[in-house]
């Protein structure tokens, strides 16, 4: 068997570079987190508004 069967192209060769590259790749970008929170809040606001509309319409 050759070593090429176990070669992983995503594993860095230099262990010193692996720490800095590893932490950089695993962090979620701040802009993505802000957008995610904004979409979650906006989605819940829209859902609450629709719930209110159906509740008011159901009573009448």
Contact map, one row per residue, 1 for C-alpha under 8 A:
111010000000000000000000000000000000000000000000000000000000
111110000000000000000000000000000000000000000000000000000000
111111100000000000000000000000000000000000000000000000000000
011111100000000000000000000000000000000000000000000000000000
111111100000000000000000000000000000000000000000000000000000
001111110000000000000000000000000000000000000000000000000000
001111111000000000000000000000000000000000000000000000000000
000001111110000000000000000000000000000000000000000000000000
000000111111000000000000000000000000000000000000000000000000
000000011111000000000000000000000000000000000000000000000000
000000011111100000000000000000000000000000000000000000000000
000000001111111011000000000000000000000000000000000000000000
000000000011111001000000000000000000000000000000000000000000
000000000001111111000000000000000000000000000000000000000000
000000000001111111100000000000000000000000000000000000000000
000000000000011111110000000000000000000000000000000000000000
000000000001011111111000000000000000000000000000000000000000
000000000001111111111100000000000000000000000000000000000000
000000000000001111111110000000000000000000000000000000000000
000000000000000111111111000000000000000000000000000000000000
000000000000000011111111100000000000000000000000000000000000
000000000000000001111111110000000000000000000000000000000000
000000000000000000111111111000000000000000000000000000000000
000000000000000000011111111000000000000000000000000000000000
000000000000000000001111111000000000000000000000000000000000
000000000000000000000111111100000000000000000000000000000000
000000000000000000000011111110000000000000000000000000000000
000000000000000000000000011111011000000000000000000000000000
000000000000000000000000001111111000000000000000000000000000
000000000000000000000000000111111100000000000000000000000000
000000000000000000000000000011111110000000000000000000000000
000000000000000000000000000111111111000000000000000000000000
000000000000000000000000000111111111100000000000000000000000
000000000000000000000000000001111111110000000000000000000000
000000000000000000000000000000111111111000000000000000000000
000000000000000000000000000000011111111100000000000000000000
000000000000000000000000000000001111111110000000000000000000
000000000000000000000000000000000111111111000000000000000000
000000000000000000000000000000000011111111100000000000000000
000000000000000000000000000000000001111111110000000000000000
000000000000000000000000000000000000111111111000000000000000
000000000000000000000000000000000000011111111100000000000000
000000000000000000000000000000000000001111111110000000000000
000000000000000000000000000000000000000111111111000000000000
000000000000000000000000000000000000000011111111100000000000
000000000000000000000000000000000000000001111111110000000000
000000000000000000000000000000000000000000111111111000000000
000000000000000000000000000000000000000000011111111100000000
000000000000000000000000000000000000000000001111111110000000
000000000000000000000000000000000000000000000111111111000000
000000000000000000000000000000000000000000000011111111100000
000000000000000000000000000000000000000000000001111111110000
000000000000000000000000000000000000000000000000111111111000
000000000000000000000000000000000000000000000000011111111100
000000000000000000000000000000000000000000000000001111111110
000000000000000000000000000000000000000000000000000111111111
000000000000000000000000000000000000000000000000000011111111
000000000000000000000000000000000000000000000000000001111111
000000000000000000000000000000000000000000000000000000111111
000000000000000000000000000000000000000000000000000000011111
